[in-house]
């Protein structure tokens, strides 16, 4: 499998260590650093390193950048990001210091997305040696705002050449051909009297806590849940949903937002909103009530909706407005991403799936993963549809390709983010072959 040399491993570890040490969480904008000084530092480090290694390296408005080898032919790209989410709590190691032990890399960003981008960079170094004058141009495109809206790629797409073909190592294997639409909104009603209900921190997360407070006597009802991502709400326990049964009946009956949720968006909804849409090749629609804020000052119920790829956001809007009018509340659209769909039988998708299939049995695993890995390896390798959104949405001709394996527990945004070292190293020849194979498609 074209394993890394000792020198390549040393270089890999050194680059990743330096990148992890930069706490590239979005901060307040300053002169020359629109996302704060740390994301700018990560971008500067990456581009300076590439120049020293003999690549073309360009800064795009201090928001994005690219590293390139070759000056003729079609443009083949790998798209990734250098920004990370906050470390959070419950770490066993220092999150912004790369921990290297016998088995693992650990640190914020080793999976999402600094580690995979180092793998892609090492793959580019190999291709530079293999092709002194390549028949296609190879480009790594790096952003620094993926975790907060991907405006970095909006900036790139405004002024820079778009790739003819490529992938983003910021998702899952084997390859993703369809991403459901993402519709985030809130219902806005009339502020309530006599009580307050607060739960959740983000529309796209299953809320782990919700609290009801009677403002007349200061009594409280607290409900705990289990956090999960809104693309897979079934993996969590929604605390807002659970607390509905504990709220006094007279409060429920006098609060339109709660009646709306109970009828359309609760676990035992009379008319489940997701059921209003027919499933397609990307699966069923899903909904997640991620936040609620009802008090004498405000009344908002935030919902995250993932809708099938054959629908348009206008189809969702129509249904939401009908429901809102039924309860006398308003629909406020917060953000909408239309579905992403690529032909599953395209040469691009089939090529990437084939590359993954060649390598998949070589990836290491831990004992707890043995059963799920065996099930995965016994099944045909096929591109998949997901409910989440990836960096591939930000640019034409890009699809999501790794690094998470089908049998692995998701590490993105988790405390103690980690990856098996040998698997990270194996991404180098895999991404080398993927870039080279895509290049051969378009020349």
N, C-alpha and C positions, 0 to 999 in steps of 0.2 A: 504493500500500500504506500510505497514511497515515503517511508517514515522520516521524521526530522533528524537531521544530524545534531551532534552535541552543540555545535556552534549555533545552529538555528534555534535550538531549545534555549540556549543562553540568551540569545537576542530576543526571543519571544518573551521570556520571563522578565527581562529588563524593561522592554517596552510596556508590557502590561502593568508592571509594578509602578512605573512612572505615571501611567494614565490613571490608575486607581487612586494614587496619592493626590490627584487633583479633584477636590469635592465639587464636581461640575453640576451642582444643583442651580436651577434658575434663581437669579437674584435681582436686585434693583438695577435698572439700566444706568450705566455711567458712560462717559465720553468714550466712543470707540468700542463699547461692549454692551450691545443692546439687551443681552440676557444676563448681564452681570459679569464680574471679573473672572469667576471660575470657569464657566463655559468657554469664555474667550481664551483662557489659559490652555484649556484642553485642545481647542482648535489650533492655537499657535504651536503648541508642542507637536501635534500630529503633522502639521504642514512643514515645520522646520526639520523634523526628522526625515520626512520624505525628500526634501531638497538635498539634505546631506547624503542620502542614498542614491541620488542621481535622477530623481523623478521631477517632472513638471509639477508644481504645487501652487495653487491659486486660492487666495482668500476671497470669498464672495460676501462683501458687506459686513464682515465680522459676524455673520450669522451662519454661514456654511462655508464649505471649501471643497476642493477636489485635488486628488493626486492622480497623475496620468503617466502612462508609458505608451509610446507610439505617437506618430503624427500624421497618419493617413488611414483611410478606410473607415468602416462603420465604427460606431461607438458602443462598446460593451461595458456595462457598469455594475458595480456592487454598491448599494446604498445603505448606509448605517448612520448611527448617531453616537455622539460623545457625551451628551448630557445624561444625567441620572436623576432618579427620584431621591428625596431625602432619605437618610439612613434609617430613621425610625429607632425603635428600641429593641431590646431583647437579643442583642448580638453577643456571641461568645468570643468574638475577636473584634479588633478595631476595624470598622467598616471601610475606612479610607486608607488602610494599609493592606496591601496584598498579602494574604496568608498563603504560604505554600507548604503543604505537608506531603506525606508520602503518596496520598491519593488525590487531594483536592487543591483547586484554587478557590479562595474565598475572599469576598470583598464586594462592596457595592459597585455593580457594573460588570462583573466578570461574565455574566450571562446577557445582561441587558444594558448596553450593547457593546461595551468596550472590548470584552473578550473576543466576540466574533469578528469585530472590526480589526483586531490585531491578527486574527487568523487570516482574514481576507488580505491584509497588508503583507503578511509573510507569503501568501500565495502569489501576490503581485510581484514580490521580489524574485520568486522562482521563475515566473513567466518572463521577467525582465532578462534573466540569464538565458532562458531558453529561446527568446525571440529578440535578438539585438535590433532587428528592424521588422516589427510585427506587421502583418497584413491588416490588422484591425487595431483600433485604439482601446486600451484598457484603462478604465477610470474608477477610482474609489471616490464616491461622493459622500461627504460627511456633514451632518447637521448638528445643531446644538440646541434645538428646541422641540425635539420629538415628544418629550414628556408633557409638554404644555401647549399643544396645538399645532406643532409643525410649521410655524410661520417661517422657519429657516428654509424649508423647501419651497414655500411660496416665493421667497426672495430668489432662490436659485432658479426656479422655473421662469421668472420674469426676464432674466438676462442671459442665462447660460444655455448651452446646447443640451438638448434632451437625448438620453441614450436610445439607441436603436433596439436594444435588448438588455436584460439584466435581471438581478434579483436583490432582495434585501435579506441579510442574515439576522433578522430581528423577529423571528416567529417560531415556526415549527417545521419539522420534517414529517412526511416526505416533501410536500409542496402544497401551496394553497392556491386554488384556482377561483374560489368565490368567497367573498366577505359580505355578510349581510349589511344592509343599511343600518345606520345608527341614528336614532332620532331621540334627542334629549330635550325635554320640555318640562314645564310645570303648569299645573292648574292654579289659578289665582282666584281666591274667594274673598268674602267679607271677614274682617278680623272678628275673633270670637270674644265673648265676655265670660269671665269667671274661671277660665282654665288656660293652661298652656300645654302644648304637645310638641316635643322636639325629639328628632331622631335622625341619625345618619350624617355623614360627612361629605358624600359625593353621590351624584346620580348614578354613576357607573359602578358603585359598590353596593352589595347587599349589606344593609345597615346592621351592625352588631349590637346596637343599644338604642333604646327609646325610652323617654320619660314623660309621664303625664303628671301634671301638677294642678291641684285644685287651689285656685288663688284665694278662695274665701277662708280656708282653714289650713293652707300650706301642706295638706296631705299629698303624698306622692305614690305613684305606681311606676315601678321600673321593670323593664323587660330586656332581657339579654338575648342575643341571637348569635349567629356565626357568620363572620365576614366571608364574602366570596366576590368574584368579579361578576359584573352584570351580564357578561356574555354567557355565563354559566350559572344563572341564579339558582338552579336546582342543587348546586354544591353548597349553598349556604342556608342559613335560617334567618328569615327577615323579621327583625325585632319590631318594626312598625306594624307588620301584618299580625304578629302574635299579640300585640298589645290591644288590638281592636276589641277582642273578647273581654277585656278587663275594664274598658272605659264605661262609665255609667251610661245606661241606655238613653236617658234624657239628653245627654251630651251628644251621643251618636245621632239621635233623631233630629237634633237642631243644628247639625254641622254638615253642610252640603259636601264638603271635600271628603269627609269620612264616609258618608253614604255612597259617594261616587267610588271611592276606593273599594269599599266592601262589595259593591255590585259588579265592578269591572276588573279590579286589579288585586284582589286578595286571593289567597290560596284556595278558598272555597267560593270564589266569585260566582254569582248567579249567571253572568254572561262574561266569561273570561275574554278580555280584550284581545289577547293573542289568538284566540279561536275565531276571530272575525276575518282572519286572513288564511287562505289556503296555503299549505306547505308546498315547496317546490324542491328542486335538487339541492338547495342549501338548507333545507329543513323547515321547521316551524318558526313562527315569530315567537319572541320571548319578551317579557316585560319585567321590570324591576322598579318598585317604589324605593328610591334610594334616600330621599330626604323628606321630612315633614317639618314645617314650622308654622304652628297655629297659636296665636296669642291675641291679646287685645290690640296689638300693633300690626299684625300681619296674618296672612293665611295662604300658605303655599304648599303644594304637594308635588314633588319632583319625581318624574318617571323617565326611565331609560328603556327605549324600545328597540329591539333588533328585529328588522323585518326582512323577509325573503328577497332574493336578488331579482326576481321577476316583477317586483312591485316598485313603485315610485314613492317618494316621500309625500307627494300630494295625496296618494291613496290613504296614507296614515293620517294626514292632516284632516281630511274629510271626516273620518271616523271620530277623531278626537274632538272636533268642533261640534259634532252631533251630540256626543256625550256631555260636553261642557254646557251646551244649551239646555239639556235635560235637567241639569242641576243649577243653572243660573250662575255659572262661574266662567272664567276666561281661560283660553289657551294661550300660553306664552312660549314661543319656540326659542329654545336656548342655543341649540346647535344641531345641524343635520349633515350627515355624510351619506350620499347616495351609495347604493351597493357597488361593489367591485366584482366584475365577472370576466374571466378569461376562458377561452375554449379549452376544455379539459383535454381535448385531443390535439391541441396545437403542438408544433415541434418544440417550442420553448418549454412547455410543461412536461411533455414526454421525455425530453432530454434531461431535465433536472431530476425527474423521478428516477430515470435510469441511473444517473450518477449516484443518487442516494442509495438505490438498491444494491449497487456494487459495493458500497462501504458499510451498509447497516449492520451486518453480522460482526464487523470488526470493532464496533463501539463497545466499550466496557460497561458493566452494570453492577449494581450492588445486590445483595441477596434478596432484599425486599422487592426488587423489581423483576425477579426471575420469572414469575408466572405471567405478568403482563408483557414482558419482553417476549416470552415464548409464544404467547397468543399473537403478538404483533408480527413476529417473524413467520408465523404459519399462515398469515393472511396475505393476499395479493397486495403489492405496493401500488397505491393509487393516490392521486392528488385529492385534496379534501376541501370541503367548504367549512367555514367557521363563522361564529357569531361575533367575534372580536374584530377590531380594526387594526391593520398593520401599516407600517411605513410605506408599503407598496401603493397605498391610495394617493400618495402625494405626487406621483410622477407616472407618466405613461410608460408602458412596455416593461414595467417592473412587477415581479411576483415575489411572494414571501417564500423563503427557502431556508429552514433551520433557524437556530441551532438546536432547539429543544427536540428531544427524541420522543417517540410515541409512548414509551413506557415510563418516562421520567415524571417526577413531581415538578410542577411549575415553580421555578425559582424567581421569576420576575417580581420585583417590588417586595420581596420577602426579606425578613431579617435572616442573617447568616446565608445570604445568597452565595451559591457555590456551584462548581461543576467539576467533574472528574478530569484531572489534568490530561490524561491520555486521550480523552474524548475531545478536549479543546485542541490538542496538537493534531488529532486526526482531521479536524476541520481544514487544516492547511492544504493537504493534498486534495481533499474533497472539493474545496472551493477553487483550487488551482484547476482541477479538471472541469469544474462547472463553467468557469470563465472561458477557458480554452474551447470547450464544446459549444458554448453559445456563440463565440466568435466565428467558429466554422460554419454556423448556421447562416450568418448574415453576410459573410464575404462573398 
